Amino acid sequence: QRTRAGRMEPEQKSAYGEVKMGLARQMNLAKDSNKVKRRRAFQRISREVEELLEKLEDDEKTWKPVLSKLFFETLATTLEAGLKDSSETPRETVANLLISIIPHLNFLEGKSSAGVFKGFINSIHVQIGTFPMKEPSEEVRLLQLQVCIILTNIAEKAGELVVNSIENLVSICEACAKDNFPKVKVEIVELISGIAKIALSVKSPYLTAEKKIEYTSRLCKAILPNLKHQRFRVRMATLRAISNILTQREKTEDWFRDALPSISKATLDRTAAVRLEFTKLTGNWLETLEIDKSIRNKLLLLLLASLGDTDEQTKKEGIEALKRLSRGEEEGKTKPITSEQKQQWIECKIPSAFDEIPGIETRAIIVKHVSDLVTPALSQLTSWTDSERFRAVKVLLALIYLAQESIALHAGVILQTISPNLNDLEQPIIAEFKSTLHAIGCLLPIDSWKGRVNKALTKTGEGGHTNWLIMLDCLIESAPPSSLYSYIPFFSDLLCQDILCFSSDFPTRYFTLKALRTLLIQRLSSKKDPMEDKLVLKIFWALIKAHTAASSQQEYVLAEKVMLILQENAGIKEYEKKSTSRSDIPPSVGIYSQYFLKALKNLLKTSVDSKKIRWEADTIESRLLVTLFRRSQYIIHEYLDDVVPLMVEGCGNADNAPKTRIHMLSVLLQLVTNSDTKQWSKYGPTLVKGILLPNMVWRNTSVSQTIRHVATQILESILSASLDFPSASLDFSEIRRIMANEIATLETCLDDEAKRIRVLMCKIFTIFLTKTSSKHPLDELAMNKLYPKLVDRLDDSDDEVRIGICDAIAAIVASFPPGFDSSGVAFRYIVKHALIHLDDQKQAVQKAVYGLLATIGSHNPKIFSEIVNNARTKHRDPHLCEMLLKKINN
């Protein structure tokens, strides 16, 4: 005090005395028990000091010593008490006054400065140094915190002032970090920065190393929860506070290692400004600090996360940071990126912060540390939260396109880690994983990952292959075609395994087909010679297996698409539509035409020998054969010499597997319906005797009924062909003889419970009896059994059958051989029953029966006229009977 007074000039002493005298009463009132008096006193003190500050601005030389002496010797104690006043207004007034006055003071002079500094800190600590805080007003808490900040800043050159109050200052920071007022949380950044710079810095001489670590850990632990605050400014300020502490410590320590998991979540922050700030800080830490190896790896991975950020500024900052870190690093042995890889990168549209594949000037730091980065990068993929897994996969993608061939040794481990993450293809993260796989396929040598894929896809267990097939599809799709070309046989063999294309698991089959399609498309883009015959046959047969196992239309469509691409790879031209009337021939039929017989022999091992197939059960061989026939139905007429014996063997025995018989009969139906009759006509008798009639024998199951129906359809088509194409080489006489011998089987079908079969049988008997001339009649016994069966159908429950049978009855009457029914018994039977239905309520039935009677009346006019004349009086309307009599008489 004597020192300050001794430095003052006489006029300064005089001014000091006047101001002190003017403040003396107010300082006494500031201690009054009446809060109103105290409030007014502090307000008047504030005005007096403000006037003094105005004078200070005009004449600093004169008034600064006065202000300093007045503050330290007179005002300090009063203001210190005012900070703890029970009323809010004095506390607020004093805090505002201190904020205005402290920047003009020099705490380095005088013995009382340290005591004053500590006194103010203690008073503020009382109010806001513990949580919950004593100070209720948010604004006052903010002002008192600002006083601490100003005191700390002016004490930068007198660090012992801060050190003497370090415990209280740290406590204030800890309490304010929990304050509900966001502005307080933001402001403590500056206080923490000041404390760190003065007391916690590595170069600071005031505290021991242990104490520095203790206070550093406390500060970090206090502010760390604010990284989750809803206000982005609080989160950003907290990052800066941590960065300021870390910068002063000049290296990473245990406290930072513990805090890093929470800090790293800033890369997932919803606000772009926070992510940008964290990217800047991370780059700065890596560039300037002494960092432990494990922490460096984590920070590098966090920096890589910025390259997948949606914010362009964050991406740009991440790239710049990588460039700075890569300067001075040795490039090492890195292969140049080929133009084909660049093109594949563009075509696959791999998301990246770069317009093209980055060069070594950006990725040198990653190449250098890639071996240390792979494991922590992959470990993040096992996180429980989707947001962290999103970040992890973006980090992995960035690591791959920056490390490139340097990461090739780890390709298998990367694929192994990605595999479990592909179980649910509906998740949004799947697109990110596919981009990562595309980057691996484009940038890494195929040898680096094909072995691991091969091992996974050759497992003997059923299932578990789907995820690897998805990955293989992505890898093949993005691989440069010229590099992939020599591996096509390898991947073809891999995908053509029975455990994949013939699996009982739908996803496995489906993604096998997808991978095959991608592989063949890639081969087409390489513009090489046609695929060798052996490889085409292998893939063709694998697709037949896939068709056999397929359970959905989706699979059928995909398999046919792959077959069409295979046809292009084999150089097979479009199939010429010959010997068929079908207009729906698919474009892939060409490959079936060329490889049908080869595939058939492949199934039967060495030659066309049906004895190698067990027909009595639904075996794999029989299923494959049926599929081959069905898929080749458009060209199967070209190979009937080989096919018909197999069909007879497979369908001719009613004890064979019903499913096999149904499918083979379906193929046969397509053949006789849509192919030129000349193509199959010579096999007509064989088909009827060896296949159709055995399958028309009645059996009491719904499957047997389906088989009878298909067989009946085929027989009707064959007989119709004999009418439509009489000049064709169809030997109907032999067919007629075969049918005549099996007439009992045909008769049972007339009584079938299925209406559709009975309708077809009406047509069959019509054609059969029309073709049965008097020169080659049925024997008398067969004729006597047949005509009552036909007449019985006039009483059928279905009108379509009743109408259809009329033509068959007319045909059998026309085929009566000479001498048959000389007594007219059969004719009388037919006419009498027909006349009953001439009076039917259905006009369509009446019309059909009238046509029947009008046709057969001339067979025996006398008997006919007699019967009709007798029936006329019994009909509700005799008009039709009269027409028949008139017609027969004429």
C-alpha angles and dihedrals in degrees: 000000000000088000093055092045093047091056094054123099119231094259089049091052089050092050090047091053093051094049092045092050091049091052097043096086093045092050089053091049089050086069094050119122090229108091093206091057091046092050092051091045094055091045091053091046088052092051092048092050092046089054088050090051090052089054088047090058090054097043113013095169093059102037105036094074089046092052092046094050092044093051100045098037103034118010104038097077093046093048091047089056091045091060088063097040115139091234122075098223096060091048092050093044093050093047092051090046092051092049088055099042107037097070088062094054132088112219092182092075128073134021094258095059095084092049092048091049092050092044093056092047090050092050092050090046089057090056103038106006098095133048124264086040125230092219107084099188117087093205093050091049088053092049093048090050089052089053088056090050093051092047091050094048095051089048093060092109093041100052093168088072091061094040092054089057098032095117093053093043093052090047090052089052092048093051096043090051087065094046115124091219106094094207090060090052089052095046096053088070089076093046092050091047091053093048092047093049096048105033111013102043117116088239095049111113098196104081135041119251091251092053091048091054091046095053093041091054092047093052093047093047090050098053099035095088089058089073085079095050117129093232112081092209090060091050092048093047090050091054090051092049091052090047092051091052091047092048092054091048088051093208142051117264138179093278090058092045089055092046096046097088090058093041092050091062087075087083087066095046115136092226117077092209091061092048090048091050092049091050090053092048093047092052090048093050093051091047101046111023136078100245132190114242097244092047091046090056092051092048091049090053090050089051089051089055089066090064089066094046120126091224113087094208091055091050091049092049091049091052092049091050091052091050091052092048092047094056111109094012115127112251094217123190107328124161116232117249112254123230089242091057090050090052092048089050090056095044094048089049093220107191111244142151087238130075088221137009106303120248130231092266088073102033104042093103091051093046089052095053101028095116090056094046102051099072097048090044092054094044089062090062090071092063118131096224123077093220093057091046089051089053091045094054092047089051090050091049092050090047091054098049091045098043094038112164091005089074095049093104089061097047094104093051091048092053091046090054095046094049099078090051093066098069095104111045092184093070116104090228091068091079089058092050091050090052089053091051090049089053091052092050093047101043107027127071113259090233089063094066110017094082093056092046091049092052092050095047097046094060109129095220119099114250129008091095100094098085092048091049090053089051093046090051091055093044093051093044093057100037114108106260094229091054092044096049098082091048096054094096089050095051091041091056089047095051095042093064115124091234088064112031094031096038122136088226114093098209091050093053093043097051091042088059091046092052091047091051091050091048093052093045090052090051091052090053091056089065095219131151120291115290115266117264096242093055093046090053091049093053092041091055091046089055090051087054091049089051090050094052095039116121103180141048088242090065094046092052093047093047091053091049089053090047090054092050089048088053089055091049090051090053093237115159124227113287117257111235100234134146092017137089094206119120096186098071108146119233092243093064091100094072091048089054093054101038104034096095093040091052091046091054089045089057094046090044103224111005143358098284117146091194088081090069125075105220100179091076135040094258129174091250094052091047092051091048092051091049091049090051093046095047090046096046092117093061103022091106087072091065104038093128087068099031104048096060089051091049092049090049093046099041105025095081116068089207093064120105108293093217092055092048093050093051094046092048089051090055090048090050090054089048098053093038102049107022129082109273090230089065095063106013095103089058092053097103091044092051093048096046101033101037117011106044094046089053093049093064109115119254126170102242133094090236091054089051090054090049091050090050094053092045090050090050091053093047091050090050092050092049091046089053089058088058098041096044107029091162093058118106092254108139099218095168089065091045090050091051092050092049092047089055090051097040091126091062090050092049092055090056089059087066095045114137090229111089092206091060093048091051091052091047090056089058093043093053091045092056094038094051092041089057091045102091127189087257091063103027129167113262116266095252092053091046092051091052096044106050095059089050090054093046090050089064088068084076093051119136091234122071093211090061092046091052094044095050091060091075091048092051090049089050094051092050089051090051095053103130120229111281094021114124094005089161091053094235095131093044092049090050093052096044095047093051092045092051089057090062094042085079092051119140091233111083092206090057091046090052094050093047091047089053090050094051093043089053099047098037093091092058090079110357095181097056091038094054092047095052095043092047090053092047095049094079092049097056123092088228115025092189095104093046090052090051090052092050092047091050095048092046090052 
